[in-house]
Amino acid sequence: QVQLQESGPGLVKSSGTLSLTCAVSGGAINSDNWWSWVRQSPGKGLEWIGEVFHFGNTNYNPSLKSRVSISVDGSKNQFSLHLTSVTAADSALYYCARSLALAAPGTYGVRAFDSWGQGTLVTVSS
Amino acid sequence: DIQMTQSPSSLSASVGDRVTITCRASQSITKYLNWYQQKPGKAPEFLIYGASNLQSGVPSRFSGSGSGTEFTLTINNLHPEDFATYYCQHCYRSPWTFGQGTRVE
């Protein structure tokens, strides 16, 4: 069973860059899955940030696209999030998750976040 | 973006009850709908995909239905461990978005 573990600073200064890493164990990151970052804050609920495929292909939430970068390191079996120009609104619990492709009747296949890290709290300070 | 709206935001229930949560999409997403359960201090856990398919290991008292814009999560015979917050999420097209959650208390 794949396991994910987030790591990174819990405190980031306003206007700085938030950088987190997700270590994947129990499975290869270069499998046919997308790997995502999701954040959760009291005000905005669960918000998908973006995802990366092991080839390096990325897909970002348009609301954050100008500030976000997600990359993958196959040699370390991990992927990373960088979010620039952070403000207090970026304070949240950040999760990494695997987006698994599943066959489902009535669809051409769905993707769901089947495995999640425990989450890491990031606070943006002024 | 496709907006997901859940109702109610919270509900009170007792062990043994049948609970129904509704999720509406701002446009048709056919069956591209997933459900998650989240307990306090924990990450969300994946329950249902493709609107009605139970993820492996999820108890059969959970069921999902619907298509298009309206979906339902039903929990039959509510167990003590089912008191949690439930989220729907569409996987129709990026960006993937979640409902605001329904707290079962």
Interface residues (C-beta under 8 A of the other chain):
Chain A: G45 L46 E47 W48 N59 N61 P62 S63 Y95 A97 L102 A104 P105 G106 T107 V110 R111 A112 F113 D114 S115 W116 G117 Q118 G119
Chain B: D1 T30 K31 Y32 N34 Y36 K42 A43 P44 E45 F46 Y49 G50 A51 N53 Q55 S67 Y87 Q89 C91 S94 P95 W96 T97 F98 G99 Q100 G101
